[in-house]
Amino acid sequence: MAGEHGGPGAPPAGAEEATVPWRALLAEAVATLADGGVEGAEVEARRIVEEATGRDGADLLVHLDEPATVNGVAALDAMVARRLAGEPLQYVLGRWGFRTLDLMVDRRVLIPRPETEGVVDHVLAELARRRDEMAASGRAAPPVVVDLGCGSGAIGLAVAAEWRGAEVHLVDLSADAVAVARANLAGLGMAGSTVAVHHGSWFDPLPPDRAGRVDVVVSNPPYVAADETLPPVVADWEPADALVSGPTGLEAVERILTDAVSWLAPSGLVVMEIGATQAEAARAAAEAAGLVEVDVRPDLSGRDRALVARAAR
C-alpha cells in the first residue's frame, strides 16, 4: 500500500494522496490483509482505518468518501505493514476494549481477553454479596480489592469503574506493566481516585495494614507451563513472564493461594483465572492453603476458567 500512496516513486506529498477517498483505502486494506493471510481481514481493516482517521462506527461511515490526508495514509500503511508482519491487531492499534474500558496496550503487557472479562463478573458478584451482608449487620466500609499481576490494569480498573468507591490495589513485578497500568489509571478519571498502583512481587508492596482486611484478591497470573507450545501470535509478541509460570504452570497460582490467607478478611474471596486443564490441581492447591468453598467456574465457552475460593470466617 505504501508504494501506491507515499512510498518510493510515489507522487509528491499532498498531490495524488489528497484525492484518494478513505473508502478506496479501506477496500485496499481489506484486500492487502486478506492476501497476506489475515483472518477476518474486513473487520481488522475497518479497525485500522478507524484508528488512522480518528473516527469509528457510524462516524466513519459518514466520512468514508472524504479524501485521506497524507498523515492518515502514512499511519494506515504503517499499521497494515505491522499487521502483515504478524503483530497482533491490539498492539498495532495501541488500545483495546475491555468491558467498559478502552485500554492502552502494547508489547509490555498481555492483551486483555474476553474470558478475563468473566473474572470481573465474579469479583462484582462477591462485592455485592459483601455489601448486602454488611448492610444487614449495620456496618459500612469501602471494599478492598487487590489485583495481582495486573498487567495493563484491566481487571482492577474495570472493578473500579463498575464499583465506584472500591479501594483497588494494582500490583505487578514488571516495571513496564506498572507504567502501562498507571497510564490506563490516568484515563479512568474520578473512578480512579481510589486506585493505587504498586511495583513489586505479589503481596509484598501492599500496605501492611491491609493484611487481614482484603475483601477480594483477584489475579490473572502466569499459568502456562514452560514446555507448553503457544501459538506464534502469542509466543512471539506477548511478554513471556506474564504467560509462563514455571515447569508446571501452577507456580504462581500456588504462591498466590498460599499467601492470600493472611491478607484476606474473614470469608474474603480469591478469584483467579486458570488454564482450562488446571481445575483439579488448582482446586487441590486452594484446599491445601486452607481456603474453603472452593469452586471452578466456566467461561462463556464452557471451559474451566476461574478458580473461586473463600477464606474461613
N, C-alpha and C positions, 0 to 999 in steps of 0.2 A: 504493500500500500504506500509506503513512504516514497518509493521510486516514482509513483504516479502523482503524488501530491506534495512533494517537498524534498525528495532525496536528490542525489547527484544527477545532474542533467535536467532537473525539473525547471519550469519557468521561474522567473524571479518571484520572490515572496510578494504577495499582495496582488499578483496578476491572476493566473488561472484559478488558484486556490480559492479566491474570494467568490468565485462564481459557482462552486460546487455545493449543491444543497446537502444538508445533513441526511436527507432521505437516501440519496445515492451513496453516501459514505456508509450508512447503516447497512444497505444491501451488500456493499463491497466487503464490509467487515464480516457479515454472515458468511459469505462465500469463502473468504480467506480462512476463517476459523474452521469451517466445515472441511475445506480441502486439507487443512492441517490435522484433521482427525479429532477435533474438539467436539465432544458430545454436547448436545444442547446449544449448538452454535447460535441459534436465533436469540435465545434468552441471554446468553453471555454477551453477544454483540450489543444487544439492547442495553445491558447494564454498563458496558464500556462507553457507549455513546452517551448515556445519561451522565456518566462521570465527566466525560470530555466537554459536554455542553453545560453542565451545572443544572440541567433540567431533568425531571423524571415524571413518570406516569403520564397523565393527560397533558401536562405542561409541555412535555417533549413532543407529543403528537401534534400539538398546535403549531409548533415551531420547526417541524421537520423539513419544511420547504424553504427555510431561510438559508442563505449562504453561510458556509462554515468559515470561521476565522482561521488565519494561519496558525495561531497558537492552538486552537482547538484541534486542527488536523494533526499537528505535531503530537499533541497529547494522545489522540486516538491511535495514531500509528505506533507510538511507543508502548501503549498498553496492549495492543494486538500482538506486537512482537514479543512482549514478555509472556503473554498467554501461550503463544505458539511454542515458546521455549520450555513450556511445562509448568511455569509458575502458577500456583492456584489463583483462581479469579479473585478470591478475597484479598490476597496480598497485592494483586495488580490494582485493585480499586483502592486499597488502603483503608477500607472500612467494611463493616458487615453488620447486618441486623441481628439482634438477639433479644427476643421478646419485645419490649417497648423501646429498646435502646438501639442507637446507631453507634457502634463501637469502632474506634481506630484499631486496626490490626496490621501487623507486619510480621516479618520472619522472627521477631523476638518472642512471639507468643503463639500459642496454639490458636487455630481457627475455631471460633465458637460454633458448636454443632447443635442441630435440633434436639438430639437426645438429651443434651445437657439442660435444655430449657425445662424438661420434665423434672429435673432435680430441684429446680427452683420451686416448682409446684409443691413438692414435699416439704420444703422449708416453710413456705407460706401457710400450708395447712397446719403445721406444728405451731407457728406463731399465733394462728387463730385459736387453736386449742388452748394454748397457754394464756392468751388474753382472756378467754372465757373463764378459765379456771381461776385466774387472779380476780376477775370481776366478781365471781361467786363468793370469794373469800374477803372481798372488800379491799384488796390490795391493788396497786397500780405502779408500774415501773416500765420504762422502755426495755424491750427485749434486747439481748446482746447476741449478736451473730458473728461468728468467725469463719471466714473463707480462707482455707489453707491452700497454698499453691495456686494463688488467684489468677496468675497469668494476666490477661487483659483486664481482669476485674469483672468479667461478665456475670458470674453468679452473684457475688456480693453487691455489685452495683444494681443489678436487677431487683434484688431484695430491697435495697434502699429506696429505689424508685417506686416500688409497688407496696411497700410497708413503711410509710412515712413515719419518722421518729425512731426507727430501729437504730440502735448503736451497732454499726457494722465495722469489723476489722478485716482488712485485706492483708494477707501475708504471702510473700514469695521470696525464695532464696536467690532468684535471679535479679540482679540489679537492672537488667534490661527490661524484664517483665514489670518490675516495680515502676519504672519510668513510664511504660505504656499504661499501666493501671492508674497512675497519677494523672496522666493526660486525659484518660477517659473520665476520671473523677471530676476534673475541671469542667468537663462538658455536661455534668449532671445538674448543675445549678443548685438551687436551695435544697433539693433532695439529698445532695451530697454533704450537707453541713454536719451530719452525724457519722460520717465515714472517715476512718483513719487507715492509712496505708503503711505497712511495716516491711522493712527489709530484713530477712533472717530465715532461719530454718524452723518450719512448722510452728510450734507454740512458743519458741524461745523469745521472740521480740515482743510478745504481748505484755501489757501492763500487769505486773504481778498481782495487783488487787482484783483482777478479773478471774483469778483461779477460783473455781467452785461457783462461779456466777454466770457462766455462759449458757444461754438457752439452747442454741443450736451451733454445732460445729458442722460445716459443710465443706466438701472438697471434691474436686475432680483431679485426683492425684495421678502421677505416672503409674500406669498399671500394665504396661507391656513388658513381656519377658525379653531378656537380652537376645535370645536366639529366635525370636519371633520375626517372621518376614512381613514387612509392611509394604503397601503399595508405594511405588516411586513418588507419587504426588504428595505422599505424607513423609516418607523417609528422606527424600531429597530436599525438602523445603521446611518442614516444621521442626522446632527445636527438640533435639533428641532427649535432653534432660527433662523435658516436660512430658515425654512419652514413655521412656524406658526407665523402669524402677530398679531392675537388677536381674539376677539369674532367674528368679521365679515370677517376677512381675507383681508380687504381693508385698514387697519390702515396705513401700510407702504406706500401703493400706494397713499393714500390721502395726507400723510405728504410730500412725495417727490414732488407731483404735486404742492402743495401749496407753498413750499419753492423754487421750481425751478424758479419761475417767477422772483425773484430778482437776480438770478445767470445767467440766460440765456442772451445772446446777443440779440439784436433785430432780430426777426424771427428765433432765435435759436430753436432747436428741443429737445423734450423729447421722448425717445424710451424706453418703459417699457414692460417687459414680464408680462402677467397676466394669471389668470386661465381661462379655456375655458368657464366658465359660468359668468364671471365678466365683459363682454364687456359693457353692458349698464351702470352699476354702475361706472365703471372706466371712461367711456365717460362723464358721468354727473359730476364726480369729477374734471376732466380736465377742463370742461367748467366753473364750479364753481370757479376754481382757476384763471380764466381769460385767459386761453390758447385758441387758435383758430385753425382752420383747423384740428379738432380732428378726428382721424380715428382709426379703429381697423382692423388689418390685420391678415389673417390666416397663420397658419404654413403649412408645406407640406402635412399634413393630413387633411387640411381643417378646423381645429379647430381655433376659435378665440385665438390669441396668443400674439400679440404685439399691445400695445396702442401707437399711434404716435400723438403728439400734438405740436403745434408751439406757440412760444411767439409772441406777437404783434410786428409789425415793428416800 
